[in-house]
Amino acid sequence: MDWAAIALSVRLSAWTTAALLIIGLPIAYWLTFSPRRWKFLVEAVVALPLVLPPTVLGFYLLLALSPQSPIGQLYGRLTGSTLPFTFQGLLIASVLYSLPFAVQPFAAAFAAVDRKLIEASWSLGVSRWATFLRVIAPLARPGLLTGMILSFAHTLGEFGVVLMVGGNLPGVTRTASIAIYDEVQALNHEAAAQTSLFLLVVSFVVLAVTYALQRDRSVRWPLHL
């Protein structure tokens, strides 16, 4: 079993989940509560990685992050390095690729909060930020946890986008899924099976926890009304 690749995947998944928590919450909040009629366009952009082939997304990200692009040039001036085939570039690609797995559960959890409770908080003079912290976030906690868990698991098993943007550099961008592919190509099926079994167990645990959270929310939710 390639523990170095697994450790890199876990590290990438953890950073991606943290980034998506920071980026995804404002997007989900805006999608849930904004009255803009054109917000369906933003929803479509957020959900695009669900239907777009990973290689296609990876190709466009590779172009967008290349040293010749505005983003790549700005990053190069600030850091003196490039984004493609680095952990930083891999993190950006993973955040974009896993965005719907965080935003959609977050938005669904926000939408499930009783709007009367939110309006009551506002009518008492509580700010929107304080209302979010004291009312919305606690009631939406199962959905927020679901989004974080799904984001972590989805990043853990990435292949196409990772290979396109990060390549296959041991200790830098070689994740567990790429390690499995390499072992299969080398006809080392035993090593591939061990790493695959690890990802299988993690995926099962993630799904079990996710469904448990959803079940708890459906049972306990009426108590908050």
ZAPAZA-137782 format. One record per residue (C-alpha): residue number from 0; x, y, z. Coordinates in pm, 1 decimal, always signed. Last residue first. Layout:
<vonus>
{vonu NUM,{X,Y,Z}}
...
</vonus>
This chain:
<vonus>
{vonu 224,{-4028.7,+2414.4,+1459.2}}
{vonu 223,{-3709.9,+2275.7,+1612.1}}
{vonu 222,{-3866.5,+1945.6,+1721.4}}
{vonu 221,{-3987.3,+1890.0,+1366.3}}
{vonu 220,{-3620.5,+1855.4,+1257.6}}
{vonu 219,{-3533.6,+1565.7,+1483.7}}
{vonu 218,{-3638.1,+1271.7,+1269.4}}
{vonu 217,{-3548.8,+1411.3,+926.6}}
{vonu 216,{-3222.2,+1553.1,+1061.0}}
{vonu 215,{-3122.1,+1225.7,+1223.8}}
{vonu 214,{-3187.6,+1041.1,+899.2}}
{vonu 213,{-2975.3,+1286.0,+699.1}}
{vonu 212,{-2691.5,+1256.8,+948.9}}
{vonu 211,{-2708.8,+876.7,+938.0}}
{vonu 210,{-2709.9,+887.1,+558.3}}
{vonu 209,{-2391.9,+1093.7,+559.1}}
{vonu 208,{-2222.2,+877.4,+824.1}}
{vonu 207,{-2293.0,+560.7,+625.1}}
{vonu 206,{-2180.2,+724.9,+300.8}}
{vonu 205,{-1851.1,+835.9,+456.2}}
{vonu 204,{-1791.0,+496.3,+614.2}}
{vonu 203,{-1848.6,+326.0,+281.1}}
{vonu 202,{-1612.2,+564.8,+100.2}}
{vonu 201,{-1340.1,+511.3,+362.2}}
{vonu 200,{-1372.9,+134.2,+329.9}}
{vonu 199,{-1354.4,+149.7,-48.7}}
{vonu 198,{-1057.1,+388.4,-40.5}}
{vonu 197,{-863.9,+146.3,+180.8}}
{vonu 196,{-966.4,-148.5,-35.1}}
{vonu 195,{-837.2,+32.1,-343.9}}
{vonu 194,{-502.2,+87.1,-175.7}}
{vonu 193,{-476.0,-282.5,-93.4}}
{vonu 192,{-602.2,-396.4,-433.0}}
{vonu 191,{-351.5,-180.0,-619.4}}
{vonu 190,{-69.0,-328.7,-413.1}}
{vonu 189,{-187.6,-680.9,-495.0}}
{vonu 188,{-249.4,-597.3,-860.1}}
{vonu 187,{+108.8,-505.5,-938.6}}
{vonu 186,{+58.2,-536.5,-1313.7}}
{vonu 185,{+268.7,-221.1,-1364.3}}
{vonu 184,{-29.8,-45.4,-1523.5}}
{vonu 183,{-241.1,-162.2,-1229.8}}
{vonu 182,{+12.1,-21.0,-986.1}}
{vonu 181,{+20.8,+312.2,-1169.5}}
{vonu 180,{-358.4,+341.4,-1168.8}}
{vonu 179,{-372.8,+266.6,-797.1}}
{vonu 178,{-105.9,+528.5,-729.0}}
{vonu 177,{-308.3,+779.2,-932.1}}
{vonu 176,{-609.8,+714.8,-710.1}}
{vonu 175,{-399.2,+745.0,-395.7}}
{vonu 174,{-249.7,+1081.8,-490.7}}
{vonu 173,{+78.8,+1156.1,-665.4}}
{vonu 172,{+93.5,+1538.1,-661.8}}
{vonu 171,{+398.9,+1623.0,-449.1}}
{vonu 170,{+531.2,+1314.1,-269.4}}
{vonu 169,{+570.8,+1124.9,-595.6}}
{vonu 168,{+500.3,+1350.5,-899.1}}
{vonu 167,{+220.2,+1218.3,-1117.2}}
{vonu 166,{+54.6,+1506.5,-1299.3}}
{vonu 165,{-97.9,+1783.4,-1094.7}}
{vonu 164,{-339.3,+1955.9,-1330.8}}
{vonu 163,{-439.4,+1675.6,-1568.4}}
{vonu 162,{-380.7,+1385.3,-1326.8}}
{vonu 161,{-566.4,+1552.6,-1042.5}}
{vonu 160,{-858.5,+1648.1,-1266.6}}
{vonu 159,{-894.3,+1291.1,-1389.7}}
{vonu 158,{-834.3,+1106.4,-1060.8}}
{vonu 157,{-1015.0,+1228.1,-751.3}}
{vonu 156,{-1092.5,+968.5,-482.4}}
{vonu 155,{-997.1,+1164.8,-171.1}}
{vonu 154,{-1147.7,+1482.1,-313.6}}
{vonu 153,{-1492.0,+1322.4,-323.1}}
{vonu 152,{-1453.6,+1189.8,+29.7}}
{vonu 151,{-1355.7,+1524.6,+178.4}}
{vonu 150,{-1625.4,+1715.3,-9.3}}
{vonu 149,{-1887.2,+1458.6,+92.9}}
{vonu 148,{-1788.8,+1491.9,+457.7}}
{vonu 147,{-1793.9,+1871.0,+449.9}}
{vonu 146,{-2129.5,+1883.0,+275.1}}
{vonu 145,{-2280.3,+1635.4,+519.1}}
{vonu 144,{-2147.5,+1832.4,+815.3}}
{vonu 143,{-2315.5,+2144.4,+680.8}}
{vonu 142,{-2639.0,+1954.1,+626.6}}
{vonu 141,{-2635.9,+1823.2,+982.1}}
{vonu 140,{-2553.7,+2173.9,+1116.2}}
{vonu 139,{-2837.9,+2358.0,+942.8}}
{vonu 138,{-3022.7,+2435.2,+1267.4}}
{vonu 137,{-2701.8,+2551.7,+1438.5}}
{vonu 136,{-2591.8,+2754.4,+1131.6}}
{vonu 135,{-2924.0,+2931.5,+1075.4}}
{vonu 134,{-3007.3,+3050.6,+1425.8}}
{vonu 133,{-2714.0,+3177.8,+1633.2}}
{vonu 132,{-2435.1,+3215.7,+1375.9}}
{vonu 131,{-2654.6,+3316.3,+1081.1}}
{vonu 130,{-2865.5,+3544.4,+1296.2}}
{vonu 129,{-2546.8,+3709.6,+1426.7}}
{vonu 128,{-2433.6,+3775.2,+1069.3}}
{vonu 127,{-2774.9,+3901.3,+963.6}}
{vonu 126,{-2787.6,+4139.0,+1258.8}}
{vonu 125,{-3030.3,+4084.4,+1546.0}}
{vonu 124,{-3281.2,+4366.5,+1574.5}}
{vonu 123,{-3565.5,+4161.3,+1713.9}}
{vonu 122,{-3730.8,+4165.0,+1371.1}}
{vonu 121,{-3421.9,+3997.0,+1224.2}}
{vonu 120,{-3446.2,+3710.1,+1471.1}}
{vonu 119,{-3815.6,+3668.8,+1399.1}}
{vonu 118,{-3740.5,+3669.5,+1026.8}}
{vonu 117,{-3494.2,+3383.2,+1071.5}}
{vonu 116,{-3732.7,+3181.4,+1285.8}}
{vonu 115,{-4014.5,+3239.0,+1039.7}}
{vonu 114,{-3793.0,+3118.2,+752.4}}
{vonu 113,{-3783.8,+2770.1,+904.7}}
{vonu 112,{-3444.5,+2625.1,+817.6}}
{vonu 111,{-3472.0,+2375.1,+532.2}}
{vonu 110,{-3337.1,+2624.1,+278.2}}
{vonu 109,{-3015.0,+2658.0,+475.6}}
{vonu 108,{-2965.0,+2280.5,+478.0}}
{vonu 107,{-3031.6,+2255.2,+104.2}}
{vonu 106,{-2783.4,+2537.6,+40.0}}
{vonu 105,{-2510.3,+2366.8,+242.4}}
{vonu 104,{-2579.3,+2030.2,+78.3}}
{vonu 103,{-2551.9,+2195.8,-268.5}}
{vonu 102,{-2248.4,+2410.6,-187.7}}
{vonu 101,{-2023.4,+2134.6,-57.5}}
{vonu 100,{-2049.3,+1861.3,-319.9}}
{vonu 99,{-2100.7,+2133.4,-580.6}}
{vonu 98,{-1750.6,+2276.1,-514.0}}
{vonu 97,{-1563.0,+1944.9,-539.7}}
{vonu 96,{-1402.7,+2016.1,-879.5}}
{vonu 95,{-1338.3,+2382.2,-801.9}}
{vonu 94,{-1173.1,+2306.7,-468.5}}
{vonu 93,{-978.5,+2015.6,-617.5}}
{vonu 92,{-837.7,+2229.5,-898.8}}
{vonu 91,{-722.5,+2497.1,-656.2}}
{vonu 90,{-565.3,+2234.5,-429.9}}
{vonu 89,{-382.9,+2068.2,-719.2}}
{vonu 88,{-238.1,+2402.3,-819.6}}
{vonu 87,{-108.7,+2447.2,-465.6}}
{vonu 86,{+25.5,+2091.3,-456.5}}
{vonu 85,{+228.8,+2157.4,-769.9}}
{vonu 84,{+209.8,+2021.2,-1124.5}}
{vonu 83,{+58.9,+2343.1,-1261.7}}
{vonu 82,{+81.6,+2643.3,-1024.6}}
{vonu 81,{+414.3,+2810.1,-1106.0}}
{vonu 80,{+685.8,+2963.5,-888.8}}
{vonu 79,{+828.9,+3304.5,-804.1}}
{vonu 78,{+569.3,+3359.1,-534.2}}
{vonu 77,{+401.8,+3692.3,-607.0}}
{vonu 76,{+519.5,+3743.1,-964.9}}
{vonu 75,{+450.8,+3379.2,-1051.7}}
{vonu 74,{+103.9,+3391.7,-898.7}}
{vonu 73,{+19.7,+3699.0,-1106.9}}
{vonu 72,{+155.4,+3535.4,-1422.4}}
{vonu 71,{-36.1,+3214.2,-1355.2}}
{vonu 70,{-361.6,+3398.3,-1296.4}}
{vonu 69,{-314.9,+3614.4,-1607.2}}
{vonu 68,{-233.5,+3301.6,-1814.9}}
{vonu 67,{+109.7,+3232.3,-1962.9}}
{vonu 66,{+240.6,+3054.0,-1650.5}}
{vonu 65,{-50.2,+2806.3,-1680.1}}
{vonu 64,{-329.8,+2819.8,-1423.4}}
{vonu 63,{-615.4,+2894.4,-1665.1}}
{vonu 62,{-481.7,+2653.5,-1927.8}}
{vonu 61,{-445.8,+2371.1,-1677.0}}
{vonu 60,{-788.5,+2456.4,-1540.5}}
{vonu 59,{-931.9,+2424.4,-1889.4}}
{vonu 58,{-770.9,+2083.1,-1934.3}}
{vonu 57,{-870.8,+1962.1,-1589.0}}
{vonu 56,{-1235.1,+2051.4,-1650.1}}
{vonu 55,{-1226.7,+1859.6,-1977.1}}
{vonu 54,{-1043.6,+1567.6,-1817.8}}
{vonu 53,{-1295.8,+1558.9,-1533.4}}
{vonu 52,{-1587.8,+1524.1,-1777.9}}
{vonu 51,{-1845.7,+1797.7,-1702.0}}
{vonu 50,{-2166.7,+1668.9,-1544.4}}
{vonu 49,{-2109.3,+1718.7,-1171.8}}
{vonu 48,{-1835.6,+1977.9,-1232.1}}
{vonu 47,{-2104.8,+2213.9,-1371.7}}
{vonu 46,{-2304.3,+2231.1,-1048.3}}
{vonu 45,{-2152.1,+2562.6,-936.6}}
{vonu 44,{-2191.5,+2711.7,-1284.0}}
{vonu 43,{-2552.9,+2598.2,-1303.1}}
{vonu 42,{-2630.6,+2743.1,-960.7}}
{vonu 41,{-2473.9,+3071.4,-1069.1}}
{vonu 40,{-2700.9,+3076.3,-1372.7}}
{vonu 39,{-2998.2,+2989.4,-1151.0}}
{vonu 38,{-2916.5,+3312.2,-965.7}}
{vonu 37,{-3073.9,+3504.0,-1252.8}}
{vonu 36,{-3396.2,+3573.4,-1066.0}}
{vonu 35,{-3215.5,+3751.7,-784.4}}
{vonu 34,{-3407.9,+3721.2,-456.2}}
{vonu 33,{-3098.4,+3599.1,-270.0}}
{vonu 32,{-3168.9,+3377.5,+30.3}}
{vonu 31,{-3063.8,+3029.6,-74.0}}
{vonu 30,{-2813.4,+3105.6,-349.6}}
{vonu 29,{-2652.4,+3375.1,-134.4}}
{vonu 28,{-2619.2,+3143.4,+164.5}}
{vonu 27,{-2477.6,+2866.2,-52.8}}
{vonu 26,{-2217.0,+3099.9,-201.7}}
{vonu 25,{-2124.9,+3240.4,+138.9}}
{vonu 24,{-2090.4,+2887.2,+286.3}}
{vonu 23,{-1899.1,+2741.5,-8.7}}
{vonu 22,{-1587.7,+2957.9,+3.1}}
{vonu 21,{-1488.3,+2916.8,+368.2}}
{vonu 20,{-1617.2,+2560.5,+405.0}}
{vonu 19,{-1480.4,+2480.9,+60.8}}
{vonu 18,{-1132.6,+2589.2,+167.9}}
{vonu 17,{-1144.0,+2368.2,+477.9}}
{vonu 16,{-1268.4,+2072.1,+275.0}}
{vonu 15,{-997.1,+2124.1,+14.0}}
{vonu 14,{-726.1,+2144.2,+280.7}}
{vonu 13,{-846.3,+1819.3,+440.1}}
{vonu 12,{-884.8,+1640.9,+107.2}}
{vonu 11,{-535.5,+1742.1,-5.4}}
{vonu 10,{-384.8,+1619.1,+321.3}}
{vonu 9,{-578.9,+1292.6,+300.2}}
{vonu 8,{-468.5,+1245.4,-60.9}}
{vonu 7,{-105.9,+1319.5,+29.9}}
{vonu 6,{-119.8,+1069.1,+315.0}}
{vonu 5,{-266.2,+807.5,+78.9}}
{vonu 4,{+9.9,+870.7,-176.3}}
{vonu 3,{+277.3,+835.6,+93.1}}
{vonu 2,{+105.8,+526.1,+231.6}}
{vonu 1,{+132.6,+341.5,-99.3}}
{vonu 0,{+0.0,+0.0,+0.0}}
</vonus>
